[in-house]
Structure formats: C-alpha cells, structure tokens
Amino acid sequence: MTLIEIVAAAITLWSIWLATKEHIWYWPTGIVSLILYTWTFYRAKLYGETLLQIICLVLMVYGWYEWLHGGENRAELPVTRTPRRAWAPLMIIGVVGSVITALLMKRFTDNPSPYVDAAILVFSLVAQLMTARKWLESWPMWVVINVVSVFLYIKRALYPTAVLYVALLVLAIQGYRDWKKSLASS
C-alpha cells in the first residue's frame, strides 16, 4: 500500500460517482486516476492492468469528446441502450482478446494471475467503450468486472484498491439506476 494508491483510489471513487451523475468532470478526474494507477499496477506486476490504464487514457479522451459532442447535431450525448448489432462484436472482442492477452502474459511476463488480469483488461476496455457511448448496459458490465477485480486485488495485497472496487461495485449499481432514469426521461 502506498500513498499514491490511496490517492488514486480516492480520485477514482469521486470520478466514478461523477460518471453515475453523467457529469463531464468524470473524464478529467478519470485521467488523473489512470495515471496514478498506471504506476501502482506496474509496481504490483499487474501488467494487464497497467496496459489497461494506458489504453483507457485514449478512451477517456474519446469519451470526453463523445459526451460533449457525440449526440445528434454534435449536441451532448444522451443515455441509450446498447444496439443489438453491437453485442456480438463486443463479446467476441472480450473473449478472444482475453484469451490472446492471457497467453501473451503467461509466456512473456511474471504476472501471477494472467488469465484474470487479461479478462479484466479486455472487458474493461469493452465496458469503457460502452461508457463512452453512454450505453446503459455498460454498468452491469462494470458490476461483473468490479467483483472479479476485488478478488484479484486482495490476492495481490492491494487492499485500498480492493476496498475501492467494492465501492465501485456499489456505484456501478447506482450508475445503472441513475442512467436508467435518464434514459426513461429522454
């Protein structure tokens, strides 16, 4: 446990709360959190999680833009349901990407949990893309990712991060409820 991990956990918690409220400051606070967690996960030899933070930086910039200008006529993006045509590609990317990433980690790194780390990495990218598009079903995806993450972080002795992910699990449930109300009112 380091001070950077504790600060990263606090900023992440605030950032995800902002996301549940569809607040635009979710994006810049998320970027700060990602930078701090890149260092934390690298030190813990969770290379998939480290890579996830770096890739999510790009997705955060994309999401920030989409939330501001991705709606009709470049207006603010509303909450919508995930299009049916998107589900198969998203799940294929998740499963195939997880397997390939796990095999690469197992062969080329000293990661003690390559399969779990790879699944968290790839499915988090899928969920982050869904969040960037403001698809309601991103929240249940985050619920599953958060549950799995809690166990991984406990195993790697990242206790503040494990506690954070319990809180993120609660926020993901709240995010689903809030976004569902937003969808119903639009």
Z-matrix of the N, CA and C atoms (Angstrom, degrees):
N
C 1 1.443
C 2 1.528 1 108.28
N 3 1.340 2 115.34 1 131.84
C 4 1.458 3 120.16 2 179.10
C 5 1.521 4 109.30 3 -128.15
N 6 1.307 5 115.92 4 164.39
C 7 1.460 6 120.66 5 175.95
C 8 1.522 7 110.33 6 -61.39
N 9 1.318 8 116.73 7 -37.79
C 10 1.474 9 120.09 8 179.09
C 11 1.529 10 110.24 9 -62.04
N 12 1.326 11 117.59 10 -41.11
C 13 1.463 12 120.68 11 178.46
C 14 1.531 13 110.65 12 -63.42
N 15 1.316 14 117.61 13 -41.57
C 16 1.463 15 121.43 14 -179.60
C 17 1.530 16 110.20 15 -65.34
N 18 1.331 17 116.94 16 -45.33
C 19 1.470 18 120.86 17 178.19
C 20 1.533 19 110.12 18 -63.23
N 21 1.327 20 116.68 19 -43.46
C 22 1.464 21 120.75 20 178.93
C 23 1.527 22 110.73 21 -60.21
N 24 1.317 23 116.76 22 -41.85
C 25 1.465 24 121.00 23 179.40
C 26 1.534 25 110.59 24 -62.95
N 27 1.327 26 116.80 25 -44.07
C 28 1.467 27 120.50 26 -179.53
C 29 1.530 28 111.00 27 -64.03
N 30 1.317 29 116.79 28 -44.77
C 31 1.468 30 119.89 29 -179.66
C 32 1.528 31 110.62 30 -66.07
N 33 1.317 32 116.69 31 -39.14
C 34 1.465 33 120.34 32 178.86
C 35 1.519 34 110.89 33 -62.43
N 36 1.310 35 116.20 34 -44.28
C 37 1.454 36 120.26 35 179.56
C 38 1.530 37 110.80 36 -58.93
N 39 1.308 38 116.11 37 -46.48
C 40 1.463 39 121.10 38 178.27
C 41 1.529 40 109.81 39 -62.42
N 42 1.325 41 116.92 40 -44.01
C 43 1.457 42 122.19 41 -178.09
C 44 1.530 43 111.41 42 -60.89
N 45 1.318 44 117.07 43 -46.82
C 46 1.466 45 120.07 44 -178.28
C 47 1.524 46 110.65 45 -68.11
N 48 1.324 47 117.00 46 -35.38
C 49 1.466 48 119.33 47 174.53
C 50 1.533 49 109.33 48 -59.22
N 51 1.332 50 116.67 49 -43.35
C 52 1.469 51 120.88 50 177.17
C 53 1.534 52 110.86 51 -59.82
N 54 1.337 53 116.95 52 -38.88
C 55 1.470 54 120.42 53 178.71
C 56 1.519 55 111.00 54 -63.05
N 57 1.335 56 117.01 55 -40.13
C 58 1.473 57 118.82 56 -179.97
C 59 1.517 58 111.25 57 -62.41
N 60 1.322 59 116.72 58 -26.60
C 61 1.463 60 121.99 59 -179.70
C 62 1.531 61 112.09 60 -94.14
N 63 1.345 62 116.54 61 6.16
C 64 1.467 63 122.98 62 -177.72
C 65 1.527 64 111.34 63 57.81
N 66 1.307 65 116.75 64 33.10
C 67 1.462 66 122.42 65 -178.57
C 68 1.528 67 109.77 66 -86.94
N 69 1.310 68 116.94 67 132.56
C 70 1.463 69 122.44 68 -174.71
C 71 1.528 70 112.79 69 -63.47
N 72 1.334 71 118.33 70 -23.61
C 73 1.469 72 120.77 71 178.46
C 74 1.524 73 112.96 72 -69.87
N 75 1.347 74 116.82 73 -5.91
C 76 1.466 75 120.43 74 172.09
C 77 1.527 76 110.03 75 -54.35
N 78 1.311 77 116.03 76 -41.29
C 79 1.467 78 120.42 77 -173.10
C 80 1.527 79 113.02 78 -68.75
N 81 1.335 80 121.79 79 -54.04
C 82 1.473 81 119.11 80 -179.28
C 83 1.533 82 113.16 81 -66.09
N 84 1.340 83 117.46 82 -36.55
C 85 1.469 84 117.77 83 177.46
C 86 1.523 85 110.32 84 -67.90
N 87 1.314 86 116.16 85 -34.38
C 88 1.465 87 120.24 86 176.77
C 89 1.522 88 111.77 87 -64.57
N 90 1.306 89 116.97 88 -37.17
C 91 1.464 90 121.06 89 178.80
C 92 1.532 91 110.29 90 -63.84
N 93 1.326 92 117.39 91 -43.99
C 94 1.470 93 120.73 92 177.65
C 95 1.531 94 109.92 93 -61.27
N 96 1.308 95 116.21 94 -44.54
C 97 1.463 96 121.17 95 178.87
C 98 1.530 97 111.36 96 -59.47
N 99 1.314 98 116.44 97 -44.30
C 100 1.467 99 120.68 98 -179.83
C 101 1.524 100 111.85 99 -61.06
N 102 1.299 101 116.70 100 -40.85
C 103 1.469 102 120.32 101 179.58
C 104 1.526 103 110.30 102 -62.73
N 105 1.328 104 116.85 103 -44.81
C 106 1.465 105 120.29 104 -179.97
C 107 1.527 106 111.90 105 -67.02
N 108 1.316 107 116.96 106 -38.19
C 109 1.465 108 119.81 107 179.58
C 110 1.528 109 112.80 108 -74.82
N 111 1.303 110 118.10 109 -24.65
C 112 1.470 111 119.55 110 174.89
C 113 1.529 112 108.95 111 -56.75
N 114 1.302 113 116.31 112 -48.01
C 115 1.462 114 121.55 113 179.84
C 116 1.536 115 110.86 114 -65.86
N 117 1.331 116 117.55 115 -44.35
C 118 1.465 117 122.09 116 -178.09
C 119 1.526 118 111.44 117 -61.00
N 120 1.310 119 117.01 118 -48.08
C 121 1.462 120 120.47 119 -177.46
C 122 1.527 121 111.86 120 -70.33
N 123 1.311 122 117.38 121 -35.23
C 124 1.459 123 119.67 122 177.98
C 125 1.532 124 109.78 123 -62.42
N 126 1.298 125 116.81 124 -43.84
C 127 1.467 126 120.75 125 179.31
C 128 1.527 127 111.83 126 -64.59
N 129 1.332 128 117.49 127 -27.67
C 130 1.462 129 121.76 128 179.35
C 131 1.529 130 112.22 129 -88.68
N 132 1.331 131 116.84 130 4.86
C 133 1.477 132 123.61 131 -179.57
C 134 1.524 133 112.59 132 61.72
N 135 1.322 134 116.47 133 29.92
C 136 1.456 135 121.56 134 173.74
C 137 1.525 136 107.20 135 -99.57
N 138 1.325 137 114.76 136 81.83
C 139 1.458 138 120.84 137 -170.65
C 140 1.523 139 112.92 138 -70.61
N 141 1.318 140 116.87 139 -32.24
C 142 1.462 141 119.14 140 175.34
C 143 1.511 142 110.80 141 -64.48
N 144 1.317 143 116.15 142 -43.04
C 145 1.456 144 120.87 143 177.27
C 146 1.532 145 110.75 144 -64.88
N 147 1.328 146 116.46 145 -37.70
C 148 1.466 147 120.66 146 177.27
C 149 1.521 148 110.06 147 -62.43
N 150 1.319 149 116.21 148 -48.99
C 151 1.465 150 120.94 149 178.12
C 152 1.526 151 110.76 150 -61.21
N 153 1.328 152 116.26 151 -38.92
C 154 1.459 153 120.74 152 178.36
C 155 1.520 154 111.04 153 -56.56
N 156 1.317 155 117.25 154 -44.42
C 157 1.465 156 120.81 155 -178.75
C 158 1.529 157 110.65 156 -61.30
N 159 1.321 158 116.11 157 -41.46
C 160 1.466 159 120.79 158 -178.23
C 161 1.532 160 110.68 159 -67.64
N 162 1.318 161 116.61 160 -45.72
C 163 1.464 162 120.03 161 179.85
C 164 1.527 163 110.40 162 -66.76
N 165 1.333 164 116.04 163 -38.53
C 166 1.464 165 119.13 164 179.57
C 167 1.523 166 112.54 165 -63.96
N 168 1.327 167 117.50 166 -25.67
C 169 1.470 168 119.38 167 174.66
C 170 1.522 169 110.34 168 -57.49
N 171 1.322 170 115.80 169 -43.71
C 172 1.468 171 120.37 170 178.30
C 173 1.534 172 110.02 171 -65.36
N 174 1.336 173 116.04 172 -44.41
C 175 1.458 174 119.65 173 179.57
C 176 1.531 175 111.82 174 -65.67
N 177 1.327 176 117.15 175 -30.82
C 178 1.464 177 120.18 176 178.04
C 179 1.534 178 110.68 177 -65.73
N 180 1.310 179 116.75 178 -41.66
C 181 1.465 180 120.01 179 177.85
C 182 1.536 181 109.39 180 -63.59
N 183 1.333 182 115.82 181 -45.02
C 184 1.465 183 120.97 182 177.55
C 185 1.528 184 110.68 183 -59.51
N 186 1.330 185 117.34 184 -48.41
C 187 1.459 186 121.58 185 -178.81
C 188 1.518 187 112.60 186 -62.31
N 189 1.324 188 115.71 187 -40.70
C 190 1.459 189 120.74 188 179.00
C 191 1.530 190 109.46 189 -58.31
N 192 1.325 191 115.69 190 -47.42
C 193 1.467 192 120.62 191 177.90
C 194 1.537 193 110.80 192 -61.93
N 195 1.337 194 116.54 193 -47.01
C 196 1.464 195 120.66 194 -177.51
C 197 1.526 196 111.60 195 -60.35
N 198 1.328 197 116.87 196 -43.95
C 199 1.465 198 118.89 197 -179.19
C 200 1.523 199 111.10 198 -63.25
N 201 1.317 200 116.57 199 -33.39
C 202 1.466 201 119.80 200 180.00
C 203 1.524 202 112.98 201 -81.03
N 204 1.339 203 117.57 202 -39.21
C 205 1.469 204 120.63 203 -169.43
C 206 1.527 205 114.60 204 -131.98
N 207 1.331 206 119.59 205 8.40
C 208 1.459 207 121.09 206 -173.71
C 209 1.505 208 115.75 207 -87.23
N 210 1.318 209 116.48 208 -2.11
C 211 1.457 210 119.95 209 179.38
C 212 1.512 211 111.77 210 -82.01
N 213 1.312 212 113.91 211 -175.22
C 214 1.456 213 120.08 212 179.95
C 215 1.528 214 109.96 213 -60.85
N 216 1.315 215 116.59 214 134.35
C 217 1.474 216 123.24 215 -178.31
C 218 1.531 217 112.05 216 56.94
N 219 1.307 218 116.18 217 37.55
C 220 1.481 219 123.89 218 177.68
C 221 1.527 220 112.51 219 62.07
N 222 1.319 221 116.31 220 25.25
C 223 1.464 222 121.60 221 177.97
C 224 1.531 223 109.38 222 -84.80
N 225 1.320 224 115.80 223 177.57
C 226 1.461 225 121.27 224 177.54
C 227 1.522 226 109.40 225 -60.07
N 228 1.322 227 115.91 226 139.54
C 229 1.460 228 122.59 227 -176.97
C 230 1.526 229 110.68 228 -76.65
N 231 1.330 230 118.28 229 127.90
C 232 1.468 231 120.39 230 177.03
C 233 1.539 232 110.93 231 -87.52
N 234 1.316 233 116.06 232 162.82
C 235 1.464 234 121.35 233 172.56
C 236 1.523 235 107.95 234 -70.36
N 237 1.334 236 116.24 235 134.63
C 238 1.469 237 121.76 236 175.86
C 239 1.525 238 108.46 237 -138.29
N 240 1.295 239 115.57 238 172.59
C 241 1.470 240 120.83 239 173.95
C 242 1.528 241 108.75 240 -84.92
N 243 1.312 242 115.73 241 153.45
C 244 1.460 243 120.89 242 176.65
C 245 1.531 244 108.26 243 -65.04
N 246 1.328 245 117.84 244 126.61
C 247 1.472 246 119.45 245 179.01
C 248 1.537 247 110.65 246 -60.65
N 249 1.313 248 115.77 247 140.97
C 250 1.476 249 120.56 248 -179.47
C 251 1.527 250 111.84 249 -55.84
N 252 1.309 251 116.25 250 -38.01
C 253 1.469 252 120.17 251 -177.96
C 254 1.530 253 112.42 252 -68.05
N 255 1.318 254 117.27 253 -16.37
C 256 1.468 255 120.79 254 -178.41
C 257 1.531 256 112.80 255 -85.27
N 258 1.333 257 117.97 256 -23.55
C 259 1.460 258 120.35 257 -173.26
C 260 1.527 259 113.75 258 -61.64
N 261 1.307 260 118.34 259 -49.28
C 262 1.479 261 120.20 260 -177.61
C 263 1.523 262 110.99 261 -60.51
N 264 1.327 263 119.85 262 -50.21
C 265 1.467 264 118.80 263 178.15
C 266 1.536 265 112.93 264 -60.45
N 267 1.323 266 117.17 265 -39.53
C 268 1.465 267 119.63 266 179.84
C 269 1.526 268 111.43 267 -62.61
N 270 1.326 269 117.23 268 -43.98
C 271 1.466 270 120.56 269 -178.77
C 272 1.532 271 111.73 270 -71.34
N 273 1.326 272 116.81 271 -37.38
C 274 1.466 273 119.84 272 176.69
C 275 1.530 274 110.03 273 -63.00
N 276 1.316 275 116.42 274 -45.69
C 277 1.468 276 120.37 275 177.18
C 278 1.528 277 109.88 276 -59.27
N 279 1.330 278 116.82 277 -43.25
C 280 1.458 279 120.91 278 -179.39
C 281 1.523 280 112.93 279 -61.32
N 282 1.310 281 116.81 280 -49.76
C 283 1.465 282 120.69 281 -176.22
C 284 1.527 283 111.33 282 -72.19
N 285 1.318 284 117.50 283 -52.31
C 286 1.468 285 120.84 284 -177.94
C 287 1.535 286 110.39 285 -64.44
N 288 1.319 287 116.25 286 -43.40
C 289 1.456 288 119.65 287 178.30
C 290 1.518 289 112.49 288 -61.56
N 291 1.332 290 116.99 289 -38.54
C 292 1.469 291 121.04 290 178.37
C 293 1.524 292 111.35 291 -64.49
N 294 1.312 293 116.57 292 -44.97
C 295 1.469 294 120.35 293 -179.15
C 296 1.529 295 110.81 294 -63.55
N 297 1.310 296 116.43 295 -48.88
C 298 1.472 297 120.26 296 -179.39
C 299 1.525 298 110.74 297 -61.62
N 300 1.319 299 116.47 298 -46.19
C 301 1.465 300 120.48 299 -179.29
C 302 1.519 301 111.24 300 -63.47
N 303 1.327 302 117.82 301 -41.41
C 304 1.473 303 121.07 302 178.73
C 305 1.523 304 111.23 303 -62.44
N 306 1.318 305 116.44 304 -43.44
C 307 1.466 306 119.51 305 180.00
C 308 1.528 307 110.82 306 -64.37
N 309 1.314 308 117.02 307 -39.81
C 310 1.469 309 120.41 308 177.43
C 311 1.530 310 111.19 309 -65.52
N 312 1.316 311 116.86 310 -43.34
C 313 1.473 312 120.21 311 178.62
C 314 1.523 313 111.37 312 -63.81
N 315 1.317 314 115.30 313 -42.11
C 316 1.473 315 119.84 314 -179.27
C 317 1.526 316 110.54 315 -62.23
N 318 1.302 317 116.55 316 -39.44
C 319 1.460 318 120.48 317 -176.73
C 320 1.535 319 113.14 318 -80.05
N 321 1.335 320 117.59 319 -37.84
C 322 1.462 321 119.64 320 -168.96
C 323 1.531 322 115.94 321 -112.61
N 324 1.336 323 117.86 322 0.39
C 325 1.469 324 118.47 323 -179.94
C 326 1.523 325 110.44 324 -132.05
N 327 1.319 326 114.96 325 172.34
C 328 1.463 327 120.97 326 175.04
C 329 1.525 328 110.85 327 -101.40
N 330 1.325 329 116.75 328 25.14
C 331 1.458 330 122.68 329 179.80
C 332 1.529 331 109.03 330 -62.20
N 333 1.334 332 117.43 331 123.05
C 334 1.460 333 119.90 332 -178.78
C 335 1.535 334 113.95 333 -77.03
N 336 1.316 335 118.39 334 -10.97
C 337 1.473 336 122.36 335 -178.25
C 338 1.532 337 110.52 336 -136.78
N 339 1.329 338 118.11 337 59.84
C 340 1.462 339 119.17 338 -171.98
C 341 1.528 340 114.82 339 -64.42
N 342 1.327 341 118.30 340 -35.24
C 343 1.459 342 119.63 341 -176.19
C 344 1.526 343 111.60 342 -71.54
N 345 1.309 344 115.94 343 -45.77
C 346 1.464 345 120.10 344 179.03
C 347 1.529 346 109.95 345 -67.49
N 348 1.319 347 116.55 346 -44.81
C 349 1.461 348 121.14 347 -179.66
C 350 1.530 349 110.40 348 -60.38
N 351 1.323 350 117.01 349 -41.49
C 352 1.470 351 121.03 350 179.95
C 353 1.528 352 111.11 351 -65.59
N 354 1.328 353 116.95 352 -42.76
C 355 1.467 354 119.91 353 -179.93
C 356 1.531 355 110.63 354 -64.76
N 357 1.335 356 116.26 355 -41.68
C 358 1.473 357 119.00 356 177.15
C 359 1.527 358 109.63 357 -61.76
N 360 1.318 359 116.28 358 -44.41
C 361 1.470 360 121.01 359 179.83
C 362 1.523 361 111.06 360 -56.45
N 363 1.305 362 116.82 361 -58.09
C 364 1.466 363 120.41 362 -170.87
C 365 1.528 364 111.69 363 -70.46
N 366 1.328 365 117.22 364 -44.67
C 367 1.463 366 118.46 365 -179.46
C 368 1.526 367 112.06 366 -70.19
N 369 1.334 368 117.98 367 -26.90
C 370 1.465 369 119.83 368 173.87
C 371 1.527 370 110.48 369 -67.31
N 372 1.312 371 116.72 370 -36.95
C 373 1.465 372 119.45 371 176.66
C 374 1.531 373 110.83 372 -64.93
N 375 1.323 374 115.31 373 -41.12
C 376 1.467 375 119.69 374 177.06
C 377 1.532 376 109.27 375 -62.06
N 378 1.330 377 116.85 376 -47.42
C 379 1.466 378 120.75 377 -179.12
C 380 1.530 379 111.68 378 -64.96
N 381 1.340 380 116.42 379 -37.02
C 382 1.467 381 119.21 380 178.96
C 383 1.520 382 111.07 381 -66.55
N 384 1.321 383 116.98 382 -38.73
C 385 1.466 384 120.57 383 175.55
C 386 1.530 385 110.31 384 -62.48
N 387 1.330 386 115.98 385 -41.65
C 388 1.461 387 120.46 386 178.34
C 389 1.539 388 110.70 387 -64.59
N 390 1.333 389 116.37 388 -38.77
C 391 1.463 390 120.43 389 177.34
C 392 1.522 391 110.43 390 -64.99
N 393 1.322 392 116.72 391 -41.35
C 394 1.465 393 121.07 392 179.08
C 395 1.529 394 111.34 393 -60.66
N 396 1.312 395 116.35 394 -31.04
C 397 1.473 396 120.74 395 178.36
C 398 1.528 397 111.57 396 -88.33
N 399 1.332 398 117.50 397 -1.25
C 400 1.468 399 125.17 398 -177.04
C 401 1.523 400 111.28 399 57.50
N 402 1.328 401 115.63 400 44.13
C 403 1.454 402 120.73 401 175.46
C 404 1.519 403 108.22 402 -87.10
N 405 1.301 404 116.53 403 124.87
C 406 1.456 405 123.81 404 -176.26
C 407 1.528 406 112.72 405 -51.02
N 408 1.302 407 117.02 406 -40.43
C 409 1.466 408 121.46 407 -174.18
C 410 1.528 409 113.57 408 -71.86
N 411 1.337 410 117.09 409 -1.84
C 412 1.470 411 118.57 410 173.43
C 413 1.518 412 110.14 411 -63.30
N 414 1.327 413 118.23 412 -32.75
C 415 1.465 414 120.60 413 -176.35
C 416 1.525 415 113.47 414 -66.44
N 417 1.339 416 120.95 415 -46.07
C 418 1.469 417 118.53 416 175.33
C 419 1.541 418 112.41 417 -61.07
N 420 1.323 419 115.72 418 -33.06
C 421 1.466 420 119.28 419 175.99
C 422 1.531 421 109.46 420 -62.43
N 423 1.340 422 116.54 421 -43.40
C 424 1.469 423 120.36 422 178.04
C 425 1.528 424 111.56 423 -64.03
N 426 1.329 425 117.34 424 -33.96
C 427 1.471 426 119.75 425 177.77
C 428 1.525 427 109.98 426 -58.06
N 429 1.316 428 117.01 427 -50.03
C 430 1.470 429 121.07 428 -179.05
C 431 1.533 430 110.40 429 -63.25
N 432 1.302 431 117.23 430 -45.52
C 433 1.469 432 121.36 431 179.96
C 434 1.527 433 110.22 432 -60.04
N 435 1.316 434 117.36 433 -43.13
C 436 1.464 435 120.84 434 -179.01
C 437 1.524 436 112.37 435 -64.94
N 438 1.321 437 117.46 436 -40.23
C 439 1.467 438 120.58 437 178.53
C 440 1.532 439 110.10 438 -61.20
N 441 1.312 440 116.88 439 -48.46
C 442 1.469 441 121.06 440 179.69
C 443 1.529 442 110.49 441 -63.41
N 444 1.314 443 116.61 442 -40.85
C 445 1.465 444 121.39 443 -179.05
C 446 1.522 445 112.19 444 -62.01
N 447 1.323 446 117.65 445 -39.67
C 448 1.465 447 120.82 446 -179.67
C 449 1.529 448 109.80 447 -55.41
N 450 1.317 449 116.43 448 -47.31
C 451 1.468 450 119.55 449 -178.62
C 452 1.524 451 112.08 450 -65.92
N 453 1.325 452 117.52 451 -39.08
C 454 1.462 453 120.69 452 178.10
C 455 1.525 454 110.93 453 -63.72
N 456 1.313 455 117.24 454 -44.88
C 457 1.465 456 120.49 455 -176.84
C 458 1.525 457 111.69 456 -68.93
N 459 1.310 458 117.77 457 -34.02
C 460 1.464 459 119.67 458 174.38
C 461 1.528 460 109.55 459 -64.07
N 462 1.321 461 115.85 460 -44.36
C 463 1.469 462 120.51 461 179.36
C 464 1.528 463 111.63 462 -60.14
N 465 1.334 464 118.01 463 -34.07
C 466 1.470 465 122.24 464 -178.43
C 467 1.534 466 111.94 465 -93.53
N 468 1.335 467 117.84 466 9.19
C 469 1.470 468 124.17 467 178.30
C 470 1.527 469 112.96 468 61.72
N 471 1.314 470 116.12 469 32.39
C 472 1.466 471 121.66 470 174.59
C 473 1.533 472 107.33 471 -98.72
N 474 1.328 473 115.45 472 68.85
C 475 1.455 474 121.11 473 -170.71
C 476 1.528 475 114.62 474 -64.85
N 477 1.345 476 119.85 475 -43.57
C 478 1.474 477 117.47 476 176.20
C 479 1.532 478 111.66 477 -60.69
N 480 1.322 479 116.35 478 -35.65
C 481 1.463 480 119.72 479 179.29
C 482 1.523 481 110.66 480 -70.95
N 483 1.320 482 117.88 481 -37.11
C 484 1.467 483 120.76 482 176.18
C 485 1.525 484 110.49 483 -62.37
N 486 1.333 485 116.90 484 -43.78
C 487 1.468 486 120.69 485 177.15
C 488 1.526 487 109.82 486 -63.02
N 489 1.323 488 116.19 487 -42.07
C 490 1.464 489 120.50 488 176.79
C 491 1.522 490 110.48 489 -55.73
N 492 1.322 491 117.70 490 -44.99
C 493 1.456 492 120.40 491 -176.04
C 494 1.520 493 112.79 492 -71.26
N 495 1.332 494 117.57 493 -23.79
C 496 1.463 495 119.67 494 170.17
C 497 1.527 496 108.49 495 -66.73
N 498 1.333 497 115.92 496 -44.83
C 499 1.465 498 119.77 497 177.30
C 500 1.531 499 110.90 498 -63.66
N 501 1.343 500 117.03 499 -39.21
C 502 1.464 501 120.10 500 178.57
C 503 1.529 502 111.28 501 -64.70
N 504 1.315 503 116.35 502 -32.55
C 505 1.456 504 121.02 503 175.72
C 506 1.529 505 109.66 504 -61.17
N 507 1.311 506 116.78 505 -46.66
C 508 1.461 507 121.32 506 177.76
C 509 1.527 508 110.05 507 -62.74
N 510 1.327 509 116.81 508 -43.33
C 511 1.469 510 120.34 509 179.00
C 512 1.531 511 111.67 510 -65.20
N 513 1.320 512 117.85 511 -34.30
C 514 1.466 513 119.94 512 178.00
C 515 1.527 514 110.54 513 -64.45
N 516 1.318 515 116.16 514 -38.87
C 517 1.465 516 119.77 515 176.15
C 518 1.528 517 109.65 516 -64.88
N 519 1.329 518 116.26 517 -44.11
C 520 1.460 519 120.70 518 178.08
C 521 1.536 520 111.02 519 -64.87
N 522 1.325 521 116.43 520 -40.55
C 523 1.459 522 120.51 521 177.95
C 524 1.515 523 111.74 522 -59.14
N 525 1.326 524 116.16 523 -42.15
C 526 1.464 525 120.21 524 177.92
C 527 1.532 526 110.11 525 -60.66
N 528 1.329 527 116.48 526 -46.53
C 529 1.469 528 120.29 527 -179.95
C 530 1.529 529 111.22 528 -61.96
N 531 1.350 530 116.50 529 -46.44
C 532 1.460 531 120.24 530 -178.27
C 533 1.523 532 111.64 531 -65.10
N 534 1.323 533 117.29 532 -43.88
C 535 1.457 534 120.58 533 -178.51
C 536 1.526 535 110.47 534 -68.91
N 537 1.336 536 116.73 535 -33.23
C 538 1.462 537 119.74 536 177.95
C 539 1.531 538 109.88 537 -64.93
N 540 1.334 539 117.28 538 -40.17
C 541 1.468 540 120.69 539 175.32
C 542 1.525 541 110.15 540 -63.94
N 543 1.326 542 116.88 541 -41.90
C 544 1.462 543 120.79 542 178.62
C 545 1.517 544 110.78 543 -61.41
N 546 1.326 545 116.68 544 -41.75
C 547 1.462 546 121.59 545 178.53
C 548 1.524 547 110.64 546 -63.34
N 549 1.322 548 116.32 547 -42.55
C 550 1.470 549 120.63 548 -178.63
C 551 1.533 550 112.08 549 -66.89
N 552 1.333 551 116.00 550 -29.54
C 553 1.464 552 118.76 551 -178.02
C 554 1.530 553 113.55 552 -87.20
N 555 1.329 554 116.76 553 -6.13
C 556 1.477 555 118.11 554 -178.81
C 557 1.507 556 112.80 555 -97.31
